Amino acid sequence: MHVMNNMITILGPTATGKTQLAAKLADSIGGEIISADSRQVYRGMDIGTGKDLNDYIVDGRLIPHHLVDIVDPGYEYNVFEFQKDFVHAFNLIKSKGNIPLLCGGTGLYLDAILRAYKMTEVPENNELRSRLVKLPQEKLIEMLKQYGSLHNTTNITDRNRTIRTIEIGEYEKSSRGKKIKLPAINSVNFGIRFERPDIRERITRRLKGRLENGLTDEVERLLKSGLMPGQLAFYGLEYRYVTQHITGDLSYDEMFRLLNTAIHQFAKRQMTWFRRMEKNGVKIHWIDGELTLEEKLSHITNVLKNKVK
């Protein structure tokens, strides 16, 4: 890699084969992967998050990877913690003389690194919380508008998240907390893209595979471990809809149909986020998802060679 480029990023919507490509690339250039997936940080949440550790194995060798299986279910990991953990992983990889590969589909996490969000650690404000908890949700949502936080659906639908978002907004307005110092990042970014009908077919096929391979059992185990149905909704679409099936609110066919549609819509939102990143100055070299793995690697190698010239 050119001295000015100190990282490679591979991104794309769900079901595009990002991890497998990143692992193959890491194997060929002496790289280590930093996961940018907001759900794969959770231990024991494997099938529903698409966490297939076999994707990190190339020719029988496990490619070093970071920020996977680092917190327990029930904990609400956030972008501030991701930035902090990213810095630690990035510096560790560089200290070994290896190349960091950021890989994932969580637009917020990717953007926080590639555009160097200035994040502040925000402590809990019990006095503010005691006042907010007495207000109706409609009033809290009105308050959110002044912080520009309505883009995240969970901030509106989850009362605890609503209160926390207001808490963060008030803190950032009134004081300056501990900030994360990001290293200077100059990443060469690649995105995997499929035509809309193809990504829909891939999503449907993968969902069927997950359900056949124990997704329902995984959700039942998480519920038995003490997580409440409402909590599981925080961890994504698969957990939300399968929980509704387990609790008897949806038949299997209803669950599959609604979940399948919701994942398609999610993939569309991911692409919208990536396009917004491009408008904000993040250069992404798009790769046709229909290419073979070797063809994708060849495309990446050619772009990297041109960067050296």
N, C-alpha and C positions, 0 to 999 in steps of 0.2 A: 504493500500500500504506500501511497505517496505520504511524505512526512506530514503534510497538512491534514490528511484524513486519519483520524484515530479511532474510528468505529465504523461498522457496517450495520445497517438496519434492514430487516426483512419484515414487512408488514402486509396486511391484507385482511379482508373480512373472514368470517368464520368458514371453516371447511375448505380452505384453499391449499392446505399442505405446507404451511409456513415452517413448522418445526422441523419436518423432515428435510426440507431444503437447507435450512440454517445449519442443521447437524452435518449434512454432507459438505457444505461449504466450510464449516469450522474444521472438519477433519482434514480438508485439503490445504488450509492456510495456517493451521495452528491457532485456531480460535476457541473461545469459550462463549457460551450463550447466556445472555441475561434475559429472562422471560419478562415480557411486558403484557402480562395477562392478569387482570384483577381478580380472577377466581382460582387460578392454578396455584396461588400462594397457600391455599387451604389444604391441610392434611386430611386424607380420607374422603375428599370430594374429587373423585377421579373420573368416573364415567360421565357425570353431568357436566363437568368442566372441559371435557375433551382432553384430559391429561393422559396421554399415552407415553409412558416412559420408554417404550420401545422405539419411539421416534428419535430418541437421543442416541440410539445404538447404530453405529456404522461399522460394518465388517467385524462385528463381535466386540467392538470397543465402545464403552460408554463415554460420550462427549461430555466434558465438564459443563455443568449448567447451574444457574443461580436463580434465586427468588421463586423456586417451586417448592411446595410443602414446607413453608416456614412459619405458619401460624395455624392455630386450631379453629375449627368451625365454631361459630358463636362470637368470634372476635370480628369487629368491623375495621378491616384494613383500609387505609386511605392513601390518596395520592401523595401526601406529605411523607408518609412512611415509605412509600415506594421510591420517592426521590432520594431519601436518606439511604435506603438499602441499595439503590442503584449505585450511588457514589462509592459505597464500600466495595461492592462487587467489581465495579469498573477499575478502581484503584488496585484491587487485588489482582485482577487479570493482567493489568499493565505491568505490575511489579514482577510478574513471572515472565514478561516478555511476550505475552500472547495477545491476540487481537480480540477485543470485545465485539460480540454480535448481539445487538438488541433485536429481539424477535417477539412479535405478538400482534394482537388485534385490538387492544384496548386503547382507543384513540386518545383519551385523556392522558394516560400514562406515557404514550409515545410522544405526544405533544409537549408534555411537561419536561421531557428531556431534550427533544430536538429544538424546541423554542425556549428552553431554559426558563420555565416558570419560576418566579420568585415566590417561594412558599414560606409561610410563617407557622411555627408551632404554636398552637392555640390551646391554652389550658381551659379546663371547665370553669364556668362562672355560675356558681350555685345560686347566687342572689338573682341573677338574670333568669336562670332556669325556673326558679320558683315563681317568678312573675309570668313567664311565658306559658308555663304548664296550665295556668288558669284560663288562658285565652282560647277561643274556638279556633278550629283549623283554618276557617276562612280568613280570620284576622291575621293569623300567622303567615298565610300565603300572601296577603296584602303587604306584610312587612318584608317578605322575601324580595318583592319587586325592586326595592331600593338597592338591593345587593346584586341584582342581575343574575339570580340563581334559579330562575324558572326553567332553564333549558334541561335540567336533570329531573326526569319524571319522579324518581324516588324521593327527591327533596320535597315534592309536593304531596305524594301519597303516603309517605311514612312519617308519622308525627314526630318521632324521635329525631329523624334526619332533618326535618323542618326546623326544629328547635336548635339542633347543632349547627345548621347552616346560618341561622340568625346569630348565634353565639360567635361564630367565626367572623361574620360580617361586622359585628359590633367591635370585636377585638381589633380587627384590622383598621377600622375607622379611628379608634381611640389610642392605639399604642403600637409599639414596634416590638415584636417578640424575636425569638431565636430563629434566624434564617439559615437555610441550607446553602452552603457554598458549592455550587456545581463546578466540576472541571470544565475547561474549554472543550466543547464537543464540536467536531467537524466530521459529520457522518455522511457516508455514501448510502443513499436510501433506495431500496428496491421494494416494489409492491407486486403482489400476485393478483391478477385480475382475470375473472371469467365473464363471459356473456351472461346476462340475467337468467335465461332458461337453464344454462349449464350449472350455475351456482345453486339454483333452486333444486335441480335434480340431485346434486351432491349433498345438499342439506337434508333432503328427504331420505336419501339412502343412508346417510350417516345416523340420522335420528332412529330409523328402524333398527340399525345395528346396535345402537346404544341400548334401546329398549330390550332387544333380544339378549344382550350381554349383561343384564343385571342392573339397569338404571333404577328400576322400581325397588329392587332389593337395597340399593345404596341409599335411597331416600328413606325407606323404612328404618334402616339401621341408624341414620342420622336422627330421625324422630325418636327412636328408642333411646338414643344417647342423651336426650334431654332438650334438644332443640325444639322450639315451638313452630307450628306451621307458618305463623306470621314471620318468624325469623328466617325461615328457609327462602322466603320470597326475595330476601335481600341478595341471595347468592345466584340469582339468574333465572331465566325462563324455565329451564328444564326442571329445576327444583320447585318452582312455583306451581307449574301445571301438574307435575306428577304428584305433588302433595295433595292437590285438589282431587286427583283421582283416588288416592289412597284414603282420603277422608270421606269419600263418597259423594263429593260435590260434582264430579264429572265422570261420565262413563269412559271406558278405555278409548273408544272411537272418538268421543268428543275431545278428550285430552290430546290425542294424537293430532287431530285436525287443527285445534286451536294452537297447540305448541308448534306444529310445523309452520303454520302461517306466521306466528310471532317471531320465529327464528329467521324466516325470510325477510320480515320487516326489519329485524335487527341488523341483518347483513346489509340491507339498503342504507340504514342509518350509519353503519360503519363507513361505507363508501362516501357518504355525504361528509362525514368528519374528515376523511383523508383528503377530499377535494378542498375542504376549507383550509386544511394544513397547507396545501399547495398554494392557495390564494394568499396565505400568510407568509409565503417565502420558503417553504420546505420543498426542496427538489426531490421528486420521486421518479425513479426509472421503473416504468411499468413493464411487467413480464407476462406474456400470454400463459395463462394457467394450463392450457392444453399441451404445451411443450412437454417433452420428457424431462425427467430430472437432470439428465446429462445436458440437454439443450439449455435448460435454465441456468445451470452452472456455467456453461460456455458463454451465455449472454452476460452473466455477472462478471466473469473473468475479463471479457472484452471491455466492459465499462471501466473496470478497475485499471486495466492496462492504459486506457486513454487518459485516466486521471494522473498517471505517472508521467505522461509525456509533457 
